[in-house]
Amino acid sequence: MVADVTVADVTEAPTPMIYRSAEQFGAMAFSVVARTSGDPATLTSALPSALRGVRASLPVTRLLPLEAHLGDALALHRTAAALMGGFSMLALLLASLGIYAVVAFTVERRTQELGIRVALGATREAVVRMVVRESLGSVALGLAAGLVLAVIAMRGLDGVLFGVPPVDGVTFAGAAGLLLAAACVAAFLPARRAARANPVEVLRRQ
């Protein structure tokens, strides 16, 4: 008796398994797994000879390293994962650029307000901190809503994932961190530029 085993496809759930003697039940074909501490190529000639020593009539029809065998089984899944990963990175990049553009435009429109705050005695550091804090607050609310929707949507990917949970906290945190970083830069640069400008000139331009 052995532990549950995935037999036909890596995406299927492990099923109860029992190995039976080929001498008692017979088999049309079977696999032999050999382990070596060196180069697997050294078994190319040794393994067929060892099998023929057990039974001379046993044909060896396919001999390849386990990595290659798994590579054939996973080729389609790896291609799909690569495509999905590429589109995901593109979507993340576009989202970062979109957030940067919107936040930067919003801060630029507040240039007159920031100039008035500096003219009334607010320090430039305080103005920059206020703008960054308010911008990150708005983006954080949007990220919270997006994460909830993403968790719901990821539940539908259970059928194409194996060995990986559909909701990965590290991945979600990394994506959210990147978007927050884009918002922080988008708010910081225009705010610092507006805070360093001469308040009188800023008001005249408006």
Secondary structure, 3 states (H helix, E strand, C coil): CCCCECCCCCCCCCECCCCCCHHHHCCCCCCCCCCCCCCHHHHHHHHHHHHHHHCCCCCCCCCCCHHHHHHHHHHHHHHHHHHHHHHHHHHHHHHHHHHHHHHHHHHHHCHHHHHHHHHCCCCHHHHHHHHHHHHHHHHHHHHHHHHHHHHHHHHHHHHHCCCCCCCCHHHHHHHHHHHHHHHHHHHHHHHHHHHHCCHHHHHHHC
